[in-house]
Amino acid sequence: MKARVHVMLKNGVLDPQGEAVRHALGSLGFDGVEGVRQGKVIDLDLADGTSEATVKEMCEKLLANTVIESYQIEIS
C-alpha cells in the first residue's frame, strides 16, 4: 500500500523559497510568472491494512507543521 502526502504552506503564510524561485524564473526570462508556492511531497510505503487515519496521525505529529502548513493525503 502506498500513500502520498502533499504539504503546502497555508494561504497567507509568506513563502520565501517560492519567492526566490519566482525571482529566478524572471531572471531567466520567464516574465509571466506572477507567483510561486513551494511545497513538498512525501511518499510512504505502508503495510497492507494501514488506515488513512494512521497516515493523518503521522501528518499531524511529524510530517506537517499544522500551524503554518496544510496537507493532502492520497492512498493507492
Summary of the structure (lengths in Angstrom):
residues: 76
radius of gyration: 15.6
end to end distance: 6.2
largest distance: 48.7
contacts: 173
relative contact order: 0.35
helix: 32%
strand: 29%
